[in-house]
């Protein structure tokens, strides 16, 4: 039998490159890989189901599961992980010295349903008692490009969310004093340029994030990998084959980091970074699978419900195709 031909959309990570260059091949599958920035792949998959397999926003996928209208079946691959405390920015003159000071403030964001924002809002609520409805939200582009919502929004009335009008941008409003804070997946241009008007809410974000992990065991997962449901129904074995291939590719990437013969990544203290990750997160710091990531998967299931994206809490056990690990 010839191999099953599947299109896969994903970004060019160290942990996907072995699939792209042929060092790893999923058993029984011939992948046609399209390298796309995550945001591009997400919208094309969510809107048009354009690929048979795709990197996908974990929060959007979880919300669709909770709504009972999910046309995808995911495998427990954690392609993108990142703590997001560093992504909360405030005006220096807005009187925001702690997370609690965000209550009643005007907050800008380029997305509501993106996983990064879901985890930021969840962290603010569960760690600091600041709920989504405690802030006045404005959604639009940081500088020019306005991203449509990843999935349709129907938020509770208690959540105040306004969409920017044509010609408005979040950074313009921030400079004009019309916003007090930004929750941004992207580094604002103002911050990159060293503007004195903007600062991180958590200047010592690395220490805060390490403490957060030690207490919660949540290492926020941004993106997973999903098959179209019609493909999964026809070829359920493909889910396991893909999961195992993504694990092999991840192993090649991670194992290659700890090598003093020649640094794999252009970071002068790469070896120290790896050893620190081991101390804080454990040797399997980029874990795939359900159980190693259960606290994170349980958290996103709670957060999408609390933030108005899902009518119910989605449990970790219902997120992924069974029997792939």
DOKE-373911 format. One record per residue (C-alpha): residue number from 1; x, y, z. Coordinates in nm, 3 decimals. Each point is the difference from the previous one (the first is absolute). Layout:
N
{atom NUM,{X,Y,Z}},
...
REM end
This chain:
325
{atom 1,{0.000,0.000,0.000}},
{atom 2,{0.133,0.348,-0.082}},
{atom 3,{0.053,0.242,0.285}},
{atom 4,{-0.289,0.226,0.098}},
{atom 5,{0.063,0.349,-0.138}},
{atom 6,{-0.083,0.279,0.245}},
{atom 7,{0.060,0.374,-0.003}},
{atom 8,{0.147,0.143,0.321}},
{atom 9,{0.014,0.372,0.081}},
{atom 10,{0.241,0.105,0.275}},
{atom 11,{0.275,0.244,0.081}},
{atom 12,{0.373,-0.058,-0.039}},
{atom 13,{0.095,-0.097,0.356}},
{atom 14,{0.309,-0.196,0.101}},
{atom 15,{-0.245,-0.267,0.115}},
{atom 16,{-0.175,-0.024,-0.340}},
{atom 17,{0.307,0.035,-0.222}},
{atom 18,{0.083,-0.374,0.010}},
{atom 19,{-0.338,-0.061,-0.164}},
{atom 20,{0.075,0.261,-0.263}},
{atom 21,{0.348,-0.121,-0.093}},
{atom 22,{-0.093,-0.368,-0.001}},
{atom 23,{0.191,-0.117,0.307}},
{atom 24,{-0.335,-0.108,0.145}},
{atom 25,{-0.288,-0.147,-0.199}},
{atom 26,{-0.335,-0.109,0.148}},
{atom 27,{-0.063,-0.366,-0.064}},
{atom 28,{-0.235,-0.054,-0.293}},
{atom 29,{-0.036,0.373,-0.073}},
{atom 30,{0.148,0.221,-0.270}},
{atom 31,{-0.014,0.359,0.127}},
{atom 32,{-0.026,0.303,-0.227}},
{atom 33,{0.117,0.265,0.247}},
{atom 34,{-0.092,0.366,-0.045}},
{atom 35,{0.203,0.233,0.220}},
{atom 36,{-0.228,0.274,0.128}},
{atom 37,{0.006,0.239,0.291}},
{atom 38,{-0.238,-0.133,0.267}},
{atom 39,{-0.256,0.279,-0.043}},
{atom 40,{-0.025,-0.073,-0.376}},
{atom 41,{-0.037,-0.375,0.048}},
{atom 42,{-0.259,0.044,0.276}},
{atom 43,{-0.233,0.226,-0.196}},
{atom 44,{0.017,-0.211,-0.316}},
{atom 45,{-0.068,-0.318,0.196}},
{atom 46,{-0.274,0.144,0.219}},
{atom 47,{-0.177,0.187,-0.280}},
{atom 48,{0.036,-0.241,-0.292}},
{atom 49,{0.146,-0.327,0.137}},
{atom 50,{0.261,0.050,-0.268}},
{atom 51,{0.250,-0.262,0.122}},
{atom 52,{-0.038,-0.359,0.105}},
{atom 53,{0.230,0.062,0.300}},
{atom 54,{0.097,0.332,0.153}},
{atom 55,{0.159,0.171,0.292}},
{atom 56,{-0.295,0.152,0.185}},
{atom 57,{-0.076,0.242,0.282}},
{atom 58,{-0.058,-0.209,0.314}},
{atom 59,{-0.258,0.241,0.144}},
{atom 60,{-0.198,0.023,-0.324}},
{atom 61,{-0.001,-0.377,-0.033}},
{atom 62,{-0.108,-0.041,0.365}},
{atom 63,{-0.276,0.259,-0.038}},
{atom 64,{-0.138,-0.174,-0.310}},
{atom 65,{-0.001,-0.329,0.192}},
{atom 66,{-0.198,0.166,0.277}},
{atom 67,{-0.250,0.141,-0.250}},
{atom 68,{-0.054,-0.344,-0.151}},
{atom 69,{0.097,0.123,-0.346}},
{atom 70,{0.360,-0.110,-0.040}},
{atom 71,{0.090,-0.139,-0.346}},
{atom 72,{0.348,-0.105,0.116}},
{atom 73,{0.163,-0.275,0.205}},
{atom 74,{0.324,0.097,0.175}},
{atom 75,{0.299,-0.199,0.122}},
{atom 76,{0.183,0.104,0.321}},
{atom 77,{0.289,0.174,-0.174}},
{atom 78,{0.106,0.328,0.163}},
{atom 79,{0.165,0.175,-0.293}},
{atom 80,{0.016,0.341,0.166}},
{atom 81,{0.041,0.069,0.371}},
{atom 82,{0.071,0.334,0.161}},
{atom 83,{-0.063,0.169,0.333}},
{atom 84,{-0.186,0.326,-0.062}},
{atom 85,{0.069,0.219,0.303}},
{atom 86,{0.247,0.198,-0.212}},
{atom 87,{-0.277,0.091,-0.248}},
{atom 88,{-0.192,0.236,0.229}},
{atom 89,{0.098,0.365,-0.051}},
{atom 90,{-0.118,0.309,0.188}},
{atom 91,{0.025,0.376,-0.028}},
{atom 92,{0.246,0.127,0.256}},
{atom 93,{-0.239,0.279,0.101}},
{atom 94,{-0.313,-0.219,0.027}},
{atom 95,{0.051,-0.085,0.366}},
{atom 96,{0.036,-0.372,-0.067}},
{atom 97,{0.256,-0.138,0.242}},
{atom 98,{-0.150,-0.345,0.050}},
{atom 99,{-0.248,-0.222,-0.187}},
{atom 100,{-0.280,0.108,0.234}},
{atom 101,{0.040,0.355,-0.135}},
{atom 102,{-0.131,-0.120,-0.339}},
{atom 103,{-0.353,0.000,0.139}},
{atom 104,{-0.203,0.271,-0.167}},
{atom 105,{0.274,0.075,-0.253}},
{atom 106,{-0.018,0.023,-0.381}},
{atom 107,{0.187,-0.294,-0.150}},
{atom 108,{0.089,-0.059,-0.364}},
{atom 109,{0.049,-0.333,-0.174}},
{atom 110,{0.027,-0.118,-0.359}},
{atom 111,{-0.191,-0.322,0.073}},
{atom 112,{-0.252,-0.131,0.250}},
{atom 113,{-0.003,-0.371,-0.077}},
{atom 114,{0.371,-0.060,-0.060}},
{atom 115,{0.155,-0.245,0.245}},
{atom 116,{0.255,0.251,0.128}},
{atom 117,{-0.275,0.240,0.104}},
{atom 118,{-0.205,-0.281,0.153}},
{atom 119,{0.294,-0.100,0.220}},
{atom 120,{0.081,0.362,0.091}},
{atom 121,{-0.356,0.070,0.109}},
{atom 122,{-0.020,-0.335,0.179}},
{atom 123,{0.320,0.073,0.189}},
{atom 124,{-0.125,0.347,0.098}},
{atom 125,{-0.327,-0.146,0.131}},
{atom 126,{0.133,-0.302,0.185}},
{atom 127,{0.323,0.149,0.134}},
{atom 128,{-0.107,0.359,0.064}},
{atom 129,{-0.382,0.010,0.009}},
{atom 130,{-0.027,0.221,-0.309}},
{atom 131,{-0.285,-0.128,-0.218}},
{atom 132,{-0.058,0.075,-0.368}},
{atom 133,{-0.311,0.200,0.091}},
{atom 134,{0.206,0.221,0.232}},
{atom 135,{0.165,0.174,-0.297}},
{atom 136,{-0.124,0.198,-0.301}},
{atom 137,{0.138,-0.169,-0.312}},
{atom 138,{0.090,0.142,-0.341}},
{atom 139,{0.087,-0.232,-0.288}},
{atom 140,{0.183,0.096,-0.319}},
{atom 141,{0.336,0.010,-0.171}},
{atom 142,{0.312,0.108,0.186}},
{atom 143,{0.107,0.230,-0.282}},
{atom 144,{-0.200,-0.065,-0.315}},
{atom 145,{-0.102,-0.356,-0.074}},
{atom 146,{-0.326,-0.100,0.168}},
{atom 147,{-0.039,-0.373,0.053}},
{atom 148,{-0.353,-0.141,-0.010}},
{atom 149,{-0.099,-0.219,0.294}},
{atom 150,{0.133,-0.354,-0.042}},
{atom 151,{-0.344,-0.139,0.084}},
{atom 152,{-0.337,0.181,0.023}},
{atom 153,{-0.051,0.184,0.327}},
{atom 154,{-0.318,0.012,0.207}},
{atom 155,{0.118,0.131,0.334}},
{atom 156,{-0.201,0.051,0.320}},
{atom 157,{-0.137,0.352,0.047}},
{atom 158,{0.219,0.045,0.308}},
{atom 159,{0.310,0.004,-0.224}},
{atom 160,{0.048,0.343,-0.157}},
{atom 161,{0.176,-0.040,-0.334}},
{atom 162,{0.013,0.275,-0.263}},
{atom 163,{0.143,-0.041,-0.348}},
{atom 164,{0.223,0.277,-0.132}},
{atom 165,{-0.134,0.206,-0.287}},
{atom 166,{0.172,0.034,-0.335}},
{atom 167,{0.316,0.205,0.037}},
{atom 168,{0.039,-0.069,0.371}},
{atom 169,{0.286,-0.208,0.136}},
{atom 170,{0.079,-0.123,0.348}},
{atom 171,{0.338,0.169,0.014}},
{atom 172,{-0.147,0.335,-0.109}},
{atom 173,{-0.258,-0.026,0.276}},
{atom 174,{0.270,-0.100,0.249}},
{atom 175,{0.215,0.303,-0.088}},
{atom 176,{-0.304,0.228,0.022}},
{atom 177,{-0.077,-0.125,0.350}},
{atom 178,{-0.323,-0.167,-0.117}},
{atom 179,{0.126,-0.342,0.112}},
{atom 180,{0.161,-0.086,0.331}},
{atom 181,{0.139,-0.343,-0.086}},
{atom 182,{0.065,-0.243,-0.285}},
{atom 183,{-0.022,-0.378,0.006}},
{atom 184,{0.193,-0.078,-0.314}},
{atom 185,{0.135,-0.317,-0.160}},
{atom 186,{0.228,0.222,-0.206}},
{atom 187,{0.264,0.232,0.145}},
{atom 188,{-0.136,0.355,-0.046}},
{atom 189,{0.203,0.233,-0.217}},
{atom 190,{-0.001,0.252,0.285}},
{atom 191,{0.176,-0.250,0.224}},
{atom 192,{0.250,-0.100,-0.268}},
{atom 193,{0.090,0.367,-0.049}},
{atom 194,{0.047,0.057,0.372}},
{atom 195,{-0.287,0.244,0.047}},
{atom 196,{-0.007,0.136,0.357}},
{atom 197,{-0.381,-0.029,-0.002}},
{atom 198,{-0.015,-0.380,0.005}},
{atom 199,{0.121,-0.264,0.244}},
{atom 200,{-0.063,-0.364,0.078}},
{atom 201,{-0.244,-0.068,0.283}},
{atom 202,{0.245,-0.267,0.121}},
{atom 203,{0.354,0.138,-0.053}},
{atom 204,{0.138,-0.313,0.169}},
{atom 205,{-0.221,-0.224,-0.209}},
{atom 206,{0.241,-0.294,-0.005}},
{atom 207,{-0.007,-0.033,0.378}},
{atom 208,{-0.378,0.046,0.003}},
{atom 209,{-0.046,-0.266,-0.268}},
{atom 210,{0.222,-0.248,0.178}},
{atom 211,{-0.194,0.054,0.322}},
{atom 212,{-0.327,-0.038,-0.194}},
{atom 213,{0.115,-0.335,-0.139}},
{atom 214,{0.119,-0.124,0.340}},
{atom 215,{-0.346,0.068,0.146}},
{atom 216,{-0.227,-0.101,-0.288}},
{atom 217,{0.206,-0.236,-0.220}},
{atom 218,{-0.149,0.190,-0.294}},
{atom 219,{0.239,0.060,-0.291}},
{atom 220,{-0.240,0.171,-0.243}},
{atom 221,{-0.042,-0.188,-0.328}},
{atom 222,{-0.095,0.227,-0.289}},
{atom 223,{-0.034,-0.238,-0.296}},
{atom 224,{-0.087,-0.361,-0.055}},
{atom 225,{-0.031,-0.214,-0.316}},
{atom 226,{-0.341,-0.095,-0.139}},
{atom 227,{-0.133,-0.218,-0.280}},
{atom 228,{-0.321,0.075,-0.181}},
{atom 229,{-0.272,-0.220,0.143}},
{atom 230,{-0.083,-0.154,-0.339}},
{atom 231,{0.362,-0.110,-0.042}},
{atom 232,{0.006,-0.146,0.352}},
{atom 233,{-0.323,-0.194,-0.060}},
{atom 234,{0.138,-0.151,-0.322}},
{atom 235,{0.352,-0.065,0.136}},
{atom 236,{-0.005,-0.008,0.382}},
{atom 237,{0.346,-0.164,0.007}},
{atom 238,{0.147,0.320,-0.148}},
{atom 239,{-0.039,0.182,0.332}},
{atom 240,{0.241,-0.234,0.177}},
{atom 241,{0.243,0.001,-0.291}},
{atom 242,{0.009,0.381,-0.002}},
{atom 243,{0.035,0.022,0.378}},
{atom 244,{0.294,-0.238,0.003}},
{atom 245,{0.169,0.188,-0.286}},
{atom 246,{-0.040,0.335,0.175}},
{atom 247,{0.152,-0.154,0.314}},
{atom 248,{0.299,-0.131,-0.193}},
{atom 249,{0.052,0.342,-0.159}},
{atom 250,{-0.024,0.169,0.341}},
{atom 251,{0.257,-0.241,0.144}},
{atom 252,{0.250,0.079,-0.274}},
{atom 253,{-0.039,0.372,0.065}},
{atom 254,{0.013,-0.007,0.380}},
{atom 255,{0.276,-0.260,0.030}},
{atom 256,{0.218,0.208,-0.229}},
{atom 257,{-0.009,0.303,0.229}},
{atom 258,{0.230,-0.143,0.267}},
{atom 259,{0.321,-0.029,-0.196}},
{atom 260,{0.321,0.188,0.083}},
{atom 261,{0.176,-0.114,-0.317}},
{atom 262,{-0.190,0.261,-0.202}},
{atom 263,{-0.300,0.204,0.110}},
{atom 264,{-0.312,-0.092,-0.197}},
{atom 265,{-0.169,0.337,0.067}},
{atom 266,{0.158,0.346,-0.013}},
{atom 267,{-0.027,0.065,0.374}},
{atom 268,{0.332,0.049,0.181}},
{atom 269,{-0.119,-0.164,0.323}},
{atom 270,{-0.214,-0.270,-0.159}},
{atom 271,{0.143,-0.272,0.227}},
{atom 272,{-0.094,0.202,0.309}},
{atom 273,{-0.350,0.057,-0.142}},
{atom 274,{-0.048,-0.375,-0.043}},
{atom 275,{0.127,-0.077,0.350}},
{atom 276,{-0.225,0.268,0.147}},
{atom 277,{-0.301,-0.144,-0.186}},
{atom 278,{0.083,-0.342,0.147}},
{atom 279,{0.016,0.145,0.352}},
{atom 280,{-0.328,0.189,-0.029}},
{atom 281,{-0.210,-0.214,-0.234}},
{atom 282,{0.166,-0.341,0.012}},
{atom 283,{0.191,-0.194,-0.264}},
{atom 284,{-0.313,-0.035,-0.217}},
{atom 285,{-0.051,0.376,-0.016}},
{atom 286,{-0.157,-0.009,-0.349}},
{atom 287,{-0.232,-0.291,0.074}},
{atom 288,{-0.261,-0.128,-0.241}},
{atom 289,{-0.288,-0.222,0.110}},
{atom 290,{-0.303,0.038,0.225}},
{atom 291,{0.125,-0.087,0.347}},
{atom 292,{0.321,0.209,0.008}},
{atom 293,{-0.208,0.301,-0.107}},
{atom 294,{-0.323,-0.075,0.187}},
{atom 295,{0.008,0.315,0.221}},
{atom 296,{0.035,0.216,-0.311}},
{atom 297,{-0.275,-0.178,-0.193}},
{atom 298,{-0.233,0.015,0.300}},
{atom 299,{0.072,0.371,0.037}},
{atom 300,{-0.081,0.089,-0.360}},
{atom 301,{-0.325,-0.195,0.027}},
{atom 302,{-0.102,0.210,0.302}},
{atom 303,{0.117,0.328,-0.145}},
{atom 304,{-0.189,-0.020,-0.333}},
{atom 305,{-0.319,-0.050,0.201}},
{atom 306,{0.068,0.276,0.252}},
{atom 307,{0.085,0.245,-0.277}},
{atom 308,{-0.315,-0.055,-0.204}},
{atom 309,{0.149,-0.208,-0.281}},
{atom 310,{-0.165,-0.331,0.091}},
{atom 311,{-0.336,-0.077,0.165}},
{atom 312,{0.162,-0.265,0.220}},
{atom 313,{0.331,-0.111,0.147}},
{atom 314,{0.187,-0.236,-0.233}},
{atom 315,{0.194,-0.271,0.184}},
{atom 316,{0.352,-0.101,-0.099}},
{atom 317,{-0.117,-0.356,-0.062}},
{atom 318,{-0.232,0.101,-0.283}},
{atom 319,{0.245,0.214,-0.192}},
{atom 320,{0.196,-0.256,-0.199}},
{atom 321,{-0.032,-0.307,-0.217}},
{atom 322,{0.015,-0.313,0.219}},
{atom 323,{0.277,-0.256,-0.019}},
{atom 324,{0.266,0.209,-0.171}},
{atom 325,{0.264,-0.009,0.276}},
REM end
